[in-house]
Amino acid sequence: MWLRDEVLKSIWHAFTALDVDHRGKVSKSQLKVLSHSLCTVMKIPHDPVALEEHFKDDDKGPLSNQGYMPYLNRFILDKVREDFDVLEFNKMCWTLCYKKNICTKQLVISDNDAFRVWCIFNFLSEDKYPLVIITEEIEYFLRKLLEAMGAEWSEEKFAEYKLQLNRKNNCLTAWELIELVGMGYFSKGLNSQTLSMGINEVFQELILDVLKQGYMMKKGHKRKNWTDRWFVLRPDSLSYYVCEDLMEKKGVIVLDRTCCVESLPDKEGKKCLFIIKCVDKSFEISASDKKKRQEWIHAIQSGIQMLRLGLLSPHREARLRRRELRQRQLTDEDDLTERMKQLQAANEKKQRQLEEMRKKMEEASAKAAAEEHRRKQSQLDLQDQYRLDLEREKMVRQQMEQQVAQKSSELDQYLQRVKELEDMYHRLEDALEDERQAKQDEEAMKKLQARLLEEEAAKRAELEQIHLQQQRDLSRTQAEKQELVAEQRAKERDLQAAMLQLERLQEERHGALQQYQKVTQKLERAANKTKTWKDKVAKHEGLVRLIQPGDKEPLRVNNWGLVHNDAELELRKKLWQESKNQGAEKQ
């Protein structure tokens, strides 16, 4: 199985070797030779007329590789079949290019080993031109190489080499990789034969897709005898040879999705048996021990499972995963770089804001210093002002002392007047006692008048109830009318008696009102007397101020009791009217 991208890498090396001037152009005669060689190795007929027709517009000068690529795809690669020998094709491209780029005589490896390293480079290199292999793939190849040679991997040594790669943009060309391996930089202490065996093992694993190889015994189909064979397992086949030099191939077991592999019990004196079942036949094989049998069964099952899933070889899948991982890492690094730029921009913005804040703070501090200077100056001015005020206060104090001496003499005269006022105050207290007694009499009269008013209101309510009862009696049936007339007359007599009693209450109220007026006159006389004494006291410089009783609105007597103002009178009248209406509704 071959991939077009991998084939194009080998052709690129051959084309670059023909480009002597490194201008990306090759003459038509050289392209004819290259195209003929490619067609011969890939087992397709060469058509020189097609080449002439493709480049007919540029017969005189060199031809560019951009023009050769469409021709290569259309007239050569599109016609290639799956059965051509990829290894022979790579050797032809290698023969065209290696002598012009490197001298293998200076290396500790043979030309054949250098060719294998060149093939490994094409497999691991990036799909970009010019072809290079990056640091991660170099480390992957060197690890596999040292593991195949049985040597230990040195992280410190590779870290030192990575510092050298930094000066080469972290990548190597094919010829630099061959020189790195051929000079024995990572295989010091190992002989050239061990290095060659390691390169060959890595070459078979990565390029030839050898999953596993080794000696086992196979049962024949015709004579049923057991023979030692060298088996080589690839993703789609299990080939067996006479010996490990792979010179004489005895057969191949083609693997597909329908194949299966199972272990067998021991028989015919053979142990560690397993069988590979294909569509047309089955193959019985004997391993050297149980561990080897299990390893072979697992390897064959893995290959069949990959065929069922439609996957490429394990190493191609691993290469794709490594590239995807690097691509994700590059994407993450780009995202991280973008975020770092954003953070840097935000940091610069913050720095500018801090700078502006610092300038504002400096201006504020300058203003504060100026304000502090003004405040200190104002304090000095205030101190001067306070000193002047203190001097003035001293002068005023001297004047006050003189005035106090003058007032002390006046105080003696004042004390004499106070004694006289005390005598007047005692007489005033007696007048106030008379006034207080008059007020108590007035309160008693008010309570009496209130009691009379309450009795009058009760009688009125009783009369209202009687009236309502008369109205209810009138609404009764005609048969009870005569009894109701007699009762009505009796109630009328009671009503007349109640009216007479009401008249007596009114007369008593009239008498109480007259007595209240007398008490009021007496109170006014006492108040006038108090006012007279108060005027006398006020004439003596107003040292004693009496508390007079507040003016009070005179009480008014009516049919609903004592009231002080018109609002209270209207409220009592409204309540009486509501009670009257409720009685009428009940009737």
ZIBEL-V167391 format. One record per residue. N is the residue number from 1. SS is DSSP state (helix for helix, strand for strand, loop for the rest). PSI is psi in radians with two decimals (none if undefined). Layout:
BEGIN
n={N | N}
ss={SS | SS}
psi={PSI | PSI}
END
This chain:
BEGIN
n={1 | 2 | 3 | 4 | 5 | 6 | 7 | 8 | 9 | 10 | 11 | 12 | 13 | 14 | 15 | 16 | 17 | 18 | 19 | 20 | 21 | 22 | 23 | 24 | 25 | 26 | 27 | 28 | 29 | 30 | 31 | 32 | 33 | 34 | 35 | 36 | 37 | 38 | 39 | 40 | 41 | 42 | 43 | 44 | 45 | 46 | 47 | 48 | 49 | 50 | 51 | 52 | 53 | 54 | 55 | 56 | 57 | 58 | 59 | 60 | 61 | 62 | 63 | 64 | 65 | 66 | 67 | 68 | 69 | 70 | 71 | 72 | 73 | 74 | 75 | 76 | 77 | 78 | 79 | 80 | 81 | 82 | 83 | 84 | 85 | 86 | 87 | 88 | 89 | 90 | 91 | 92 | 93 | 94 | 95 | 96 | 97 | 98 | 99 | 100 | 101 | 102 | 103 | 104 | 105 | 106 | 107 | 108 | 109 | 110 | 111 | 112 | 113 | 114 | 115 | 116 | 117 | 118 | 119 | 120 | 121 | 122 | 123 | 124 | 125 | 126 | 127 | 128 | 129 | 130 | 131 | 132 | 133 | 134 | 135 | 136 | 137 | 138 | 139 | 140 | 141 | 142 | 143 | 144 | 145 | 146 | 147 | 148 | 149 | 150 | 151 | 152 | 153 | 154 | 155 | 156 | 157 | 158 | 159 | 160 | 161 | 162 | 163 | 164 | 165 | 166 | 167 | 168 | 169 | 170 | 171 | 172 | 173 | 174 | 175 | 176 | 177 | 178 | 179 | 180 | 181 | 182 | 183 | 184 | 185 | 186 | 187 | 188 | 189 | 190 | 191 | 192 | 193 | 194 | 195 | 196 | 197 | 198 | 199 | 200 | 201 | 202 | 203 | 204 | 205 | 206 | 207 | 208 | 209 | 210 | 211 | 212 | 213 | 214 | 215 | 216 | 217 | 218 | 219 | 220 | 221 | 222 | 223 | 224 | 225 | 226 | 227 | 228 | 229 | 230 | 231 | 232 | 233 | 234 | 235 | 236 | 237 | 238 | 239 | 240 | 241 | 242 | 243 | 244 | 245 | 246 | 247 | 248 | 249 | 250 | 251 | 252 | 253 | 254 | 255 | 256 | 257 | 258 | 259 | 260 | 261 | 262 | 263 | 264 | 265 | 266 | 267 | 268 | 269 | 270 | 271 | 272 | 273 | 274 | 275 | 276 | 277 | 278 | 279 | 280 | 281 | 282 | 283 | 284 | 285 | 286 | 287 | 288 | 289 | 290 | 291 | 292 | 293 | 294 | 295 | 296 | 297 | 298 | 299 | 300 | 301 | 302 | 303 | 304 | 305 | 306 | 307 | 308 | 309 | 310 | 311 | 312 | 313 | 314 | 315 | 316 | 317 | 318 | 319 | 320 | 321 | 322 | 323 | 324 | 325 | 326 | 327 | 328 | 329 | 330 | 331 | 332 | 333 | 334 | 335 | 336 | 337 | 338 | 339 | 340 | 341 | 342 | 343 | 344 | 345 | 346 | 347 | 348 | 349 | 350 | 351 | 352 | 353 | 354 | 355 | 356 | 357 | 358 | 359 | 360 | 361 | 362 | 363 | 364 | 365 | 366 | 367 | 368 | 369 | 370 | 371 | 372 | 373 | 374 | 375 | 376 | 377 | 378 | 379 | 380 | 381 | 382 | 383 | 384 | 385 | 386 | 387 | 388 | 389 | 390 | 391 | 392 | 393 | 394 | 395 | 396 | 397 | 398 | 399 | 400 | 401 | 402 | 403 | 404 | 405 | 406 | 407 | 408 | 409 | 410 | 411 | 412 | 413 | 414 | 415 | 416 | 417 | 418 | 419 | 420 | 421 | 422 | 423 | 424 | 425 | 426 | 427 | 428 | 429 | 430 | 431 | 432 | 433 | 434 | 435 | 436 | 437 | 438 | 439 | 440 | 441 | 442 | 443 | 444 | 445 | 446 | 447 | 448 | 449 | 450 | 451 | 452 | 453 | 454 | 455 | 456 | 457 | 458 | 459 | 460 | 461 | 462 | 463 | 464 | 465 | 466 | 467 | 468 | 469 | 470 | 471 | 472 | 473 | 474 | 475 | 476 | 477 | 478 | 479 | 480 | 481 | 482 | 483 | 484 | 485 | 486 | 487 | 488 | 489 | 490 | 491 | 492 | 493 | 494 | 495 | 496 | 497 | 498 | 499 | 500 | 501 | 502 | 503 | 504 | 505 | 506 | 507 | 508 | 509 | 510 | 511 | 512 | 513 | 514 | 515 | 516 | 517 | 518 | 519 | 520 | 521 | 522 | 523 | 524 | 525 | 526 | 527 | 528 | 529 | 530 | 531 | 532 | 533 | 534 | 535 | 536 | 537 | 538 | 539 | 540 | 541 | 542 | 543 | 544 | 545 | 546 | 547 | 548 | 549 | 550 | 551 | 552 | 553 | 554 | 555 | 556 | 557 | 558 | 559 | 560 | 561 | 562 | 563 | 564 | 565 | 566 | 567 | 568 | 569 | 570 | 571 | 572 | 573 | 574 | 575 | 576 | 577 | 578 | 579 | 580 | 581 | 582 | 583 | 584 | 585 | 586 | 587}
ss={loop | loop | loop | helix | helix | helix | helix | helix | helix | helix | helix | helix | helix | helix | helix | helix | helix | helix | loop | loop | loop | loop | loop | loop | strand | strand | loop | helix | helix | helix | helix | helix | helix | helix | helix | helix | helix | helix | helix | helix | helix | loop | loop | loop | loop | loop | loop | helix | helix | helix | helix | helix | helix | helix | loop | loop | loop | loop | loop | loop | loop | loop | strand | strand | helix | helix | helix | helix | helix | helix | helix | helix | helix | helix | helix | loop | helix | helix | helix | loop | loop | loop | loop | loop | loop | helix | helix | helix | helix | helix | helix | helix | helix | helix | helix | helix | helix | helix | helix | helix | loop | loop | loop | helix | helix | helix | loop | loop | loop | loop | helix | helix | helix | helix | helix | helix | helix | helix | helix | helix | helix | helix | helix | helix | loop | loop | loop | loop | loop | loop | loop | loop | strand | strand | helix | helix | helix | helix | helix | helix | helix | helix | helix | helix | helix | helix | helix | helix | helix | loop | loop | loop | loop | loop | helix | helix | helix | helix | helix | helix | helix | helix | helix | helix | helix | helix | loop | loop | loop | loop | strand | strand | loop | helix | helix | helix | helix | helix | helix | helix | helix | helix | loop | loop | loop | loop | loop | loop | loop | loop | loop | helix | helix | helix | helix | helix | helix | helix | helix | helix | helix | helix | helix | helix | helix | helix | loop | loop | loop | strand | strand | strand | strand | strand | strand | strand | strand | strand | strand | loop | loop | loop | loop | loop | loop | strand | strand | strand | strand | strand | strand | strand | strand | strand | loop | loop | strand | strand | strand | strand | strand | loop | loop | loop | loop | loop | loop | loop | strand | strand | strand | strand | strand | strand | loop | loop | loop | loop | loop | strand | strand | strand | strand | strand | loop | loop | strand | loop | loop | strand | loop | loop | strand | strand | strand | strand | strand | loop | loop | loop | loop | strand | strand | strand | strand | strand | loop | loop | loop | helix | helix | helix | helix | helix | helix | helix | helix | helix | helix | helix | helix | helix | helix | helix | helix | helix | helix | helix | helix | loop | loop | loop | loop | helix | helix | helix | helix | helix | helix | helix | helix | helix | helix | helix | helix | helix | helix | helix | helix | helix | helix | helix | helix | helix | helix | helix | helix | helix | helix | helix | helix | helix | helix | helix | helix | helix | helix | helix | helix | helix | helix | helix | helix | helix | helix | helix | helix | helix | helix | helix | helix | helix | helix | helix | helix | helix | helix | helix | helix | helix | helix | helix | helix | helix | helix | helix | helix | helix | helix | helix | helix | helix | helix | helix | helix | helix | helix | helix | helix | helix | helix | helix | helix | helix | helix | helix | helix | helix | helix | helix | helix | helix | helix | helix | helix | helix | helix | helix | helix | helix | helix | helix | helix | helix | helix | helix | helix | helix | helix | helix | helix | helix | helix | helix | helix | helix | helix | helix | helix | helix | helix | helix | helix | helix | helix | helix | helix | helix | helix | helix | helix | helix | helix | helix | helix | helix | helix | helix | helix | helix | helix | helix | helix | helix | helix | helix | helix | helix | helix | helix | helix | helix | helix | helix | helix | helix | helix | helix | helix | helix | helix | helix | helix | helix | loop | loop | loop | helix | helix | helix | helix | helix | helix | helix | helix | helix | helix | helix | helix | helix | helix | helix | helix | helix | helix | helix | helix | helix | helix | helix | helix | helix | helix | helix | helix | helix | helix | helix | helix | helix | helix | helix | helix | helix | helix | helix | helix | helix | helix | helix | helix | helix | helix | helix | helix | helix | helix | helix | helix | helix | helix | helix | helix | helix | helix | helix | helix | helix | helix | loop | loop | loop | loop | loop | loop | loop | loop | loop | loop | loop | loop | loop | loop | loop | loop | strand | strand | strand | loop | loop | strand | strand | strand | loop | loop | helix | helix | helix | helix | helix | helix | helix | helix | helix | helix | helix | helix | helix | helix | helix | helix | helix | helix | helix | helix | helix | loop}
psi={2.31 | 2.66 | 2.46 | -0.66 | -0.66 | -0.64 | -0.72 | -0.52 | -0.77 | -0.71 | -0.62 | -0.72 | -0.78 | -0.75 | -0.71 | -0.61 | -0.56 | -0.34 | 1.45 | -0.69 | -0.08 | 0.71 | 0.03 | 0.34 | 2.51 | 2.53 | 2.78 | -0.62 | -0.72 | -0.65 | -0.61 | -0.79 | -0.78 | -0.77 | -0.71 | -0.73 | -0.75 | -0.78 | -0.65 | -0.80 | -0.65 | 0.03 | 0.81 | 2.59 | 2.39 | 2.37 | 1.61 | -0.45 | -0.66 | -0.66 | -0.76 | -0.73 | -0.66 | -0.65 | 0.51 | -0.38 | -0.13 | 1.12 | -0.42 | -0.75 | -3.09 | 2.76 | 2.51 | 2.72 | -0.36 | -0.56 | -0.46 | -0.50 | -0.82 | -0.69 | -0.77 | -0.79 | -0.72 | -0.78 | -0.17 | -1.10 | -0.59 | -0.32 | -0.05 | 2.45 | 2.94 | -0.27 | 0.14 | 2.73 | 1.86 | -0.61 | -0.75 | -0.66 | -0.77 | -0.65 | -0.66 | -0.78 | -0.64 | -0.73 | -0.61 | -0.43 | -0.43 | -0.58 | -0.42 | -0.12 | -0.39 | 2.62 | 1.88 | -0.19 | -0.41 | -0.08 | 2.78 | 0.05 | 2.78 | 2.97 | -0.65 | -0.70 | -0.66 | -0.67 | -0.73 | -0.75 | -0.66 | -0.74 | -0.71 | -0.68 | -0.82 | -0.59 | -0.69 | -0.21 | 2.81 | 2.71 | 0.84 | 2.62 | 2.46 | 2.60 | 2.33 | 2.79 | 2.27 | 3.04 | -0.74 | -0.73 | -0.57 | -0.79 | -0.71 | -0.78 | -0.77 | -0.64 | -0.79 | -0.68 | -0.82 | -0.62 | -0.69 | -0.55 | -0.13 | 0.34 | 2.82 | 2.56 | 2.33 | 1.93 | -0.66 | -0.71 | -0.73 | -0.57 | -0.68 | -0.70 | -0.56 | -0.56 | -0.64 | -0.63 | -0.48 | -0.51 | -0.20 | 0.50 | 0.49 | 0.61 | 2.86 | 2.64 | 3.06 | -0.70 | -0.57 | -0.61 | -0.73 | -0.69 | -0.68 | -0.79 | -0.72 | -0.46 | -0.14 | 0.57 | -0.67 | 0.05 | 0.56 | 2.42 | -0.11 | 2.51 | 2.93 | -0.54 | -0.73 | -0.73 | -0.72 | -0.71 | -0.68 | -0.76 | -0.74 | -0.71 | -0.76 | -0.66 | -0.80 | -0.65 | -0.80 | -0.75 | -0.82 | 0.01 | 0.68 | 1.98 | -0.60 | 2.62 | 2.70 | 3.00 | 2.38 | 2.94 | 2.42 | 2.46 | 2.28 | 2.76 | -0.54 | -1.03 | -0.17 | 0.52 | 2.81 | 2.26 | 2.47 | 2.36 | 2.66 | 1.97 | 2.43 | 2.04 | 2.18 | 2.96 | -0.53 | 0.12 | 2.77 | 1.78 | 2.66 | 2.42 | 2.97 | -0.75 | -3.11 | -0.06 | -0.12 | 0.39 | -0.68 | 1.86 | 2.24 | -0.37 | 3.08 | 2.43 | 1.92 | 2.18 | 2.44 | -3.00 | -0.39 | -0.19 | 2.75 | 2.78 | 2.38 | 2.63 | 2.67 | 2.67 | 2.81 | 2.43 | 2.79 | 0.51 | 0.09 | 2.46 | 2.94 | 0.89 | 2.61 | 2.81 | 2.45 | 2.03 | 2.09 | -3.07 | -0.81 | -0.45 | 2.98 | 2.71 | 2.16 | 2.31 | 2.54 | 2.17 | 2.95 | -0.56 | 3.06 | -0.61 | -0.80 | -0.73 | -0.78 | -0.68 | -0.77 | -0.75 | -0.77 | -0.73 | -0.75 | -0.72 | -0.65 | -0.74 | -0.75 | -0.69 | -0.65 | -0.65 | -0.69 | -0.59 | -0.11 | 0.52 | 2.84 | -2.94 | 2.75 | -0.68 | -0.55 | -0.71 | -0.73 | -0.67 | -0.75 | -0.71 | -0.70 | -0.69 | -0.72 | -0.70 | -0.76 | -0.68 | -0.72 | -0.69 | -0.72 | -0.72 | -0.75 | -0.69 | -0.70 | -0.74 | -0.73 | -0.70 | -0.74 | -0.75 | -0.66 | -0.70 | -0.76 | -0.75 | -0.67 | -0.72 | -0.73 | -0.64 | -0.75 | -0.69 | -0.75 | -0.67 | -0.74 | -0.73 | -0.72 | -0.67 | -0.75 | -0.73 | -0.67 | -0.73 | -0.73 | -0.68 | -0.68 | -0.75 | -0.72 | -0.69 | -0.67 | -0.75 | -0.70 | -0.68 | -0.77 | -0.71 | -0.70 | -0.70 | -0.76 | -0.66 | -0.75 | -0.69 | -0.71 | -0.62 | -0.73 | -0.73 | -0.70 | -0.67 | -0.75 | -0.72 | -0.71 | -0.65 | -0.75 | -0.73 | -0.66 | -0.73 | -0.73 | -0.67 | -0.65 | -0.76 | -0.74 | -0.63 | -0.72 | -0.73 | -0.69 | -0.68 | -0.71 | -0.73 | -0.65 | -0.71 | -0.67 | -0.67 | -0.51 | -0.64 | -0.66 | -0.48 | -0.65 | -0.74 | -0.63 | -0.69 | -0.64 | -0.72 | -0.61 | -0.69 | -0.74 | -0.70 | -0.58 | -0.71 | -0.77 | -0.61 | -0.67 | -0.73 | -0.64 | -0.65 | -0.70 | -0.73 | -0.68 | -0.61 | -0.72 | -0.73 | -0.69 | -0.66 | -0.68 | -0.64 | -0.68 | -0.71 | -0.72 | -0.71 | -0.69 | -0.70 | -0.66 | -0.71 | -0.71 | -0.80 | -0.65 | -0.73 | -0.74 | -0.70 | -0.67 | -0.69 | -0.69 | -0.73 | -0.64 | -0.73 | -0.74 | -0.72 | -0.69 | -0.72 | -0.69 | -0.74 | -0.70 | -0.74 | -0.74 | -0.70 | -0.64 | -0.71 | -0.69 | -0.66 | -0.61 | -0.42 | 0.01 | 3.13 | 2.85 | -0.50 | -0.50 | 0.17 | -0.73 | -0.72 | -0.65 | -0.58 | -0.76 | -0.79 | -0.61 | -0.69 | -0.71 | -0.71 | -0.56 | -0.67 | -0.72 | -0.64 | -0.69 | -0.73 | -0.71 | -0.63 | -0.70 | -0.74 | -0.67 | -0.68 | -0.71 | -0.69 | -0.64 | -0.69 | -0.74 | -0.68 | -0.72 | -0.74 | -0.73 | -0.63 | -0.71 | -0.77 | -0.65 | -0.68 | -0.67 | -0.78 | -0.67 | -0.73 | -0.74 | -0.70 | -0.66 | -0.67 | -0.73 | -0.66 | -0.70 | -0.68 | -0.73 | -0.71 | -0.61 | -0.80 | -0.61 | -0.65 | -0.66 | -0.71 | -0.68 | -0.41 | -0.45 | 1.14 | 0.23 | 0.62 | -0.49 | 2.16 | 2.12 | 2.62 | 1.99 | 2.63 | 2.47 | 2.67 | 2.33 | 2.42 | 2.29 | 2.49 | 2.55 | 2.41 | 2.34 | -2.99 | -0.27 | 0.21 | -2.93 | 2.38 | 2.65 | -0.48 | 3.09 | -0.60 | -0.74 | -0.62 | -0.77 | -0.66 | -0.78 | -0.66 | -0.69 | -0.71 | -0.73 | -0.71 | -0.67 | -0.72 | -0.60 | -0.76 | -0.66 | -0.68 | -0.68 | -0.67 | -0.68 | -0.64 | none}
END
